[in-house]
């Protein structure tokens, strides 16, 4: 099976650091979001692509394992890896690297489910457009 992944780089902003210049731990989850957005843009499954199909994809699980700190002025390289599954959900795995030396600073995962945009009802099967996407990209 072909591994689908994307890499994007994010500059650490001033408002993401505490008075000592260290990035607050909650922002690492936002870097996962940056990675998901870049992955979606690259592979045609961004949030607006789902929305056009009357589907929303909320996060129902997120985890982050911290290895090293990031600081204001650093860049973080976000590697986003799609993890295929048969169930009606989207799983991503993440590796965050410090831009200057590519040292691993965090790993994590997220899970998203499919909801009908109007009724907010959980979809128990993959939406047809997502099933087609999987057939195209995940062999």
Helices and strands as residue ranges (DSSP letters): E 5-11, G 14-16, H 27-43, H 47-52, E 55-56, E 59-66, E 75-83, E 89-98, E 104-113, E 115-116, H 128-137
